[in-house]
Amino acid sequence: LSSVPPYMKPNKMRNIMLQFGEVGKIYLQPEDSAIRKKRKMGGGSGKKKFTEGWVEFKKKRIAKAVVQSLNGNIIGGKKGSYYHDDIWTMKYLPRFKWSNLTEKLAYN
C-alpha cells in the first residue's frame, strides 16, 4: 500500500484483507514522530497514523487479484463509515522479501 487511510490500524487492515483471502504478515509504517508532534501541536488528532504498508497474502494469485480489483477504488462500506470515501492505492511487488523491508528499516 503506498498510502494507508488515516488512522487505520493493522487489525482493521487485516479484517478488510481477510475478505479476499488468507493473509500472512502485515506491516504498517508509523509516521515520523516529529511530523506527529507538529500535527498534534497544530490542533490535529493525537491518534497514531501510518504512512505506508505491506500486506502478504498466502497465495500469489490472490494478491495479484486483490491489487487489480482494489487499486484506485474507494474503500466503501456504509455511508457513515470512517473510511467510506478513502481510495486504495496498491501495487503488487514481485519477488518481494520481508528481509528487504527489515534491512531498509534498520538502515534508516
C-alpha positions in Angstrom: 0.0 0.0 0.0 1.5 3.3 -1.0 -0.8 5.1 1.4 -2.8 4.0 4.4 -6.1 5.6 5.1 -5.9 8.0 8.0 -5.8 6.3 11.4 -6.4 2.8 10.1 -4.8 0.2 12.4 -3.2 -3.1 11.4 -6.1 -5.1 12.9 -8.6 -3.2 10.8 -6.4 -3.7 7.7 -6.2 -7.4 8.4 -10.0 -7.7 8.8 -10.6 -6.0 5.5 -8.0 -8.1 3.6 -9.3 -11.3 5.1 -12.4 -10.9 3.0 -10.3 -11.7 -0.1 -8.1 -14.5 1.1 -5.7 -15.8 3.8 -3.4 -13.0 5.0 0.2 -13.7 6.2 2.1 -10.7 7.5 1.1 -7.1 7.7 3.4 -4.2 8.4 2.3 -0.5 8.5 5.0 2.2 8.7 4.2 4.6 11.5 4.5 8.3 10.7 7.6 10.1 11.8 7.5 11.3 15.4 8.5 14.8 14.5 5.6 15.0 12.0 3.2 13.6 14.5 4.3 16.1 17.2 3.9 19.0 14.7 0.4 17.8 13.7 -0.7 17.5 17.4 0.7 20.9 18.2 -1.3 22.4 15.3 -4.5 21.1 16.8 -4.7 17.8 14.8 -5.7 14.4 16.2 -3.4 12.6 18.6 -4.2 9.2 17.1 -1.5 7.1 15.6 -1.2 7.4 11.9 0.6 5.2 9.3 2.2 6.4 6.1 2.6 3.2 4.0 2.2 -0.5 4.5 2.9 -4.0 3.2 0.4 -6.9 3.2 1.4 -10.5 2.5 -1.2 -12.9 1.1 -0.5 -16.7 1.4 -1.2 -17.1 -2.4 0.4 -15.0 -5.1 -2.7 -15.4 -7.4 -4.9 -13.9 -4.7 -2.5 -11.0 -4.1 -2.5 -10.1 -7.8 -6.3 -10.3 -8.0 -6.7 -8.1 -4.9 -4.4 -5.4 -6.3 -6.0 -5.4 -9.7 -9.5 -5.1 -8.3 -9.0 -2.7 -5.4 -6.3 -0.3 -6.7 -7.9 3.1 -7.4 -11.3 2.2 -5.9 -12.9 3.7 -2.9 -12.8 1.6 0.3 -16.6 1.9 0.6 -18.7 0.3 3.3 -21.6 2.0 4.9 -22.1 5.7 4.1 -21.3 6.8 7.7 -18.2 4.6 7.8 -15.0 6.5 8.7 -13.1 5.1 5.7 -16.0 5.3 3.2 -14.5 7.9 0.9 -10.8 6.9 1.1 -9.2 5.4 -2.0 -7.0 2.3 -2.1 -3.5 2.8 -3.6 -1.9 -0.6 -4.1 0.9 -2.2 -6.1 1.9 -5.9 -6.4 5.7 -6.3 -5.7 7.1 -9.4 -7.4 10.0 -11.1 -5.7 9.5 -9.0 -2.5 11.2 -10.4 0.6 10.4 -9.4 4.1 14.1 -9.3 4.8 14.4 -6.4 2.4 11.9 -4.4 4.4 13.7 -5.1 7.7 17.1 -4.2 6.2 15.6 -0.9 5.0 14.1 -0.1 8.4 17.4 -1.0 10.2 19.3 1.3 7.8 17.1 4.2 8.4 
